Amino acid sequence: MKLTKLFSSLLLVFIMGSASVMAQTPQLPQQKEKIEVSDEELTEFAQVFQKMRMVNQEAQQKMIQAVEEESFELQRFNEIHQAKMDPEKEVETTDEEEKKYELVVAELESMQPKFQKRMEDLIKESDLSMQRYQQLAMALRTDAQLQQRLQAIMKG
């Protein structure tokens, strides 16, 4: 979908904010060796991950709605947003666009804590501790075998 592609960078910014779920707890040492992960743990992780994806989809819809409520075209908002995030990029804006942009960003920032809390709650409601969830998430970044196991669970 075009809307999804146009909005991907904004969603990425939001998702990165949700990564602060992980940043708010003590940092774990970098995983240099593979960790043991039971099928039950990986299944639980997959369930939490799926629920988080649903929360992210809802967040994306709410963000699109916030942009549109200010009579802003998504593509134009995205152009301005990318330029604001990247000092290498420049974009000319009108005073009206700047005001709309600031209003939308304030609205998006006010939404973030609610969605972040929902993601934290999903982890807390699971059988995984926050620390274990983080360990699994970190291991999944580098362990191809673990990634394949997770994909198999999510397809099944």
C-alpha positions, 0 to 999 in steps of 0.5 A, a space after each residue: 500500500 502506498 500509505 504504508 510506504 509513505 508513512 514508514 519513516 514516521 512509523 519507524 520513529 514511533 517504533 523506535 520510541 517503543 524500543 525505549 521499552 527496552 531502554 528503560 530497563 538495565 542494559 544487558 551485556 551484548 550476547 556473544 554466545 547463543 542462549 538456550 531458548 525452549 520452544 515454549 519460550 519462543 512460542 510465548 515470544 511469538 505471541 507477544 510479538 504478534 500482539 505488538 504488531 497489532 498495537 503498532 498497526 493501530 498506532 500507525 492508523 492513529 498517526 495517519 488520522 492525526 496527520 489527516 485531521 490537520 488537513 496535511 497530505 501524508 506525503 508532504 508531512 513525511 517529506 517535512 518530517 524526513 528533512 527535520 530528522 536528517 540534517 543533510 536534507 532540506 525542505 522549504 515549508 510555509 508558515 502554515 505547514 510549520 504550524 501544522 507540522 508542530 501540531 501533528 508532532 505534538 499529537 503523535 508525541 502525546 500518543 506515544 506513552 499510551 502505546 508504549 505502556 500497552 507494549 510493556 503490558 503485553 510483556 508483563 502479561 506474558 510468561 516472559 520477564 522483561 529481561 528475558 524478552 529483551 534477551 530473546 529480542 537481542 538473540 533474534 537479531 543475530 541468531 539465524 537458527 533462532 530466527 528460523 525457529 521463530 518464523 516456523 512458529 509464527 507460520 504454524 
